[in-house]
Amino acid sequence: MFIVTCVYLVLNIFNRQTFLGRKYSHCEVKERQEALKQLLRLQHPFIYPIMYETFHEAGCLIMHQICPSGSLKDRIYKAKPLKAFHRKYTRCHERRPFPLEEVRLYGRQILEALKAIHEAGLPYGSLHARNVMLENGVCRLTDIHNTVIGLPGYYRPYLIQLPKICMFPSIDVYCFGRILYEMTFGEGLDAPCIDSIPPECPVEIQPVLNLLITTNACFEKGMPTVKFLLSIPLFHGVDLGMEVPVLKLSSKVVGTSRGLAERYEKRLSDAEKAFNRSTLSDGVFFRPISPVLSRVRKSGSMQVQYFLCSYPHD
């Protein structure tokens, strides 16, 4: 069985533009095809492999093999992987935080994957608990192709409220902070950031969360680097039992990825400016029901509908 990512752009025959974005030029198609081919060949212990990919002017098709044990979020909610989203993640009484040792191990594995992705020159931007497969005690990241094919990040409704976090790799570090919070407390953070860490947080994790998801970190100091996070005691002493390989991509693909990352960052920066000009930013954080459910939520306000549902393709 396979997980399929299918993105097809609906063409508007009146203006020859796309309904969900824009029509790709022949050159752009070739660049993204080459990038996806190299992602297909990537092998890393903490990255989930792509089984099949195809990309052309009208859209793309990407396939992953299904992970029988499910995702990190499935583990938190004690959910069966193949059940529907609303059935798995609305049973809040069954969710459980992870023990400290598991938080340390899984956090180290995710950071090692991010380090490899960043050193290879790839923009990610799609890190969240449902995109981390958990297989035999090993975390493996999925959807590393999302920015390449022009898809927005999962936490975009929150990122547009955080002007300090609008560039790679800070975006991925912020997303890691949200995963760390979710593993620690057994529930996701329902706001872009928080003023202080809850007192029940283990003392080993509290200073790390202070660096990643507090108001001070998100609005004033900015995000630390992945290299710094790997050096702190919470993750530094974790034994992975293996040598972590280095990802290698051609210089052409790295250049293409950098260009895609810059477009992603510009769209995010433009959305932040639009949000700051709107009435939604009057000193109160805007909290969508869920970054996933908000994409299909119908709203009576066109202004709210824009920030919830407008996810432009690159």
N, C-alpha and C positions, 0 to 999 in steps of 0.2 A: 504494500500500500504506500501511497505517496501523498505528500502535502504539495499542493499546487498554488503558486502565485501567478495569477493571470491578470494582466493589466492591458485592456484594449481601449484606445481613445476613440470616442464617437465623433465622426466627422460631420461638420456643418457644411452642407453642400452650397449654402448661400454665400459664405465668405471664405470658403476653403480653409478655415481654421478648425482646430479641434475644440470639441465641446468642453473637455476637462483640462485642456492645456493648449498645446500647439502642435502642429505637424512637424516631425523631425526632418531635417535636411538629410540628404544622402551622406554627407560627410559626418554628421552627428551619429547617424545609424552605424556607420562603419567603426567609429571610435568606440561606441558602446558595445558593439558586437565583440570587438577585440578585448575590451575590458572584461566582459562576461566570460569569454573563453578562458582567460587566465584565471578568473575566480573559480571556474569549473575544475581547473587543475590543481587548485590549492589544497595542500594537505597540512593539517595542524591538529594536535591532540585536543585543542580547546575551541575549534571551529567546526561546525556541522557542515558536512560536504554537500555541494550541489550535485544532483544526479543528471539534470538535463536543463539546457537553457536555449532559448531562441529569441531573437529580437529583430524587429523590422519597423517600418514606418508607422504602422497602425498600432503597435503595442508589443508586448512580450509575454513569454511563458517560461516559468522557472519551476522546477520540481525538486523536492527534497523527499527522501525516504522518511516515513513516519517513525518517530522515536516511541517505542512501545511504553516506556516508563514515563513519558510526558515531560513537561517543562518544570522549571523552578516554581512557577506559580501553581501548577497542578499539585506539586508536593506540599506547598504551604496550605492549600485548601483541601488537601487529601481528596483530590478530584480524579475521576477517570478521564484520561487524555482525550478519548474520542467523543465525549459528550459535548453538547452545545455550550457556547460561552455562557449564556444566562443560567444554565443549569449548574455549571461548574463553580461559578464565582459569586453566586448570591447566597450560598449557604455559609454565612459568616461564623456560625457557631462551631464549625468543624475546622476552621483554620488554626494553624499552630505555628509559632515562631520556631526557628532552628536553634539547637544548642550552640553554644559559643564556638566549639571546635569546628562544627560544620560551617558556621558563618565565616570563620577564618579560612577554611579550606576552599569553599566555593568562591569567596571574595578574591583569594589569591589566584584561582584559576581564571576568573573573569578578567582580572587585571592583566594577567599574562597574555590573554587573548587580545585585549585592547592594546597592550604594548606592541605585540606583533603586527596588528592592523595599522597602527600609527607609524611604526618604523617602516612599513612597506609603502607608506604614502597613501593609504586608502582612507577616505572619509566614511564613517559608519553612521552614527546618528539615530540608530534604531534599537538601542539597547533598552530592554525592559524584561520583566520576569517571565513573560510568555515567549520571549525570543531566546531564552537560555534553556537548552535541552539538558536534562539531567539523566545520565546513563551510567549505571554502575559506579556512582559516586563521583562522576566527572561532569563538569559543566562545559557545554559546547554552544557557542554563539551561532545563531542563524540570521538570515536576512542581511548578510553583509553586502548584498547587491543593491539594497534599496536606494541608496543615493545615486548609484550608477544609472539606474533605470528611471530616476526622477521622482521617487516617492518621498513624501515628507516624513519626518520623524513622529514617533508615537506621542512624545511629550510636547509637541509643538504648541498646543494651547497654553501650556505653562511657560515655555521658553519665550514666547512673545511678550511676557510680562517681566522678563529678567534681562535688562539691557547689558549686563556684564557677561552674559553667557550667550554669545551669538556666533562663536567661531569654534572650529575643530582645533584641538581635541577637547576643549573645555565642555562642549556639549556632551560628549561621551562620559566625561568624569562626573558631570552633574547627574546623568542618568544612572551611573554606577551608585551614586549616593542614594538615589531613590530605591534601588534594588537592595542596598545594604540596610536601609530603614525597613523595607518590607520583610527581609529575612529576620531582622532583629525583633520586630513587633508582631509579625504575622498578619499584617495588613498594610495596604499601600497608603502613601501620603496623599491626602486629598486637597493639597494646596501646592502652589509653586515652591514655597519654603515655609519654615516655621521659625518663631522667635527664639525658642529654646528647646532643647532635647528633653523628652519626658523623663522624670526622675527614675522610673523603673528600668531605664536602659542600663545594660552592663557597663561597668566603669571602663572596661577595655575598649568598648565601641564608641562611647560618648564623645571623646575628643575627635574621632574621625568624622562622625556625623556633624560635629560642629564646623568642620572644614568644608562640608559638602552641601548641606541643605538648610543651614540657618540663614536668616535674613542678612546677617553680617557678611557671611560668605558670598551669598548670591548678589548682593547689592553694593558691597564695598570692596572686599578683598579679592573676589574672583576665585576660580577653581585652582587647586594644586595640580601638579602633573601626575601622570600615572607612575612615572619613575619614583617620585616622592612617596606616593602611597605604598608602593612596593617596599620601600625602605623603612616604614614605620613598624614598630613591634607587633602590631596586630596581624600583619601579613608576612613580615620578613622571615620569621622563624618557621613558617609552614613548609613541611617537606612534601614536595610534589611527587617524588619517586621517579623522576625522569628529567632528561635534559629538554628544555623547551627550544624547538627549532626556530629559525628566522625565516620569515616569509620573503620571497623574492619575486618582484614583478619587473617587467621591462620598463625602460625609461619612458617609452611612449605611453604606456598605460598609466604610469605614475603622473605624467603630465596631463593626460586626459582626466584622471581622478582629481587632480588639483583644480583644474578648471571647473569640474562639476561641483566640487566643494565650495569654490568661490561663489558660484551661482546660488547654491543652497544658502550660504551665509548672507548673501545680499537679499534674497527673498525673506529670510528670517528677520534681518535688520529692518527691511521695509515694513514688515508686518508689525514689528515692535513700535515703529514710529506711528503707524496707523492706529495701533491700540492706544498709545499714549495720547493721541489727539482725540480719542473717543471718550464718551461719558462713562465707559466701563472702567476707566482707570482712575476714578476719583478716590484714591486712597484705600481702596478695598480690592483684595485679590479676587479675580474672576475665577470661579471654580466650575468647570464643566462636570457633568455627572460622571463621565468617564471619557478619557481620550479616544476610546473606541466607539462607545455608544453615542458620543457627541457628534460623530461624523454623519450619523443617519437620523439624528434627532430633528424633528420639525419644530420650528420656533415661529411665533407670531411677529417677532421683531427682526427686521431685515439686518439690523446692525449686529445683533447677537448671532443671527444665522451666519453672518460672514465669518465671524471669528470661530464659530463652531465647525462650520462645514466647508469653508473655503480652503482646500488643500491643493495649491497649484502644482502641476507637474512641471518638471524642468524640460 
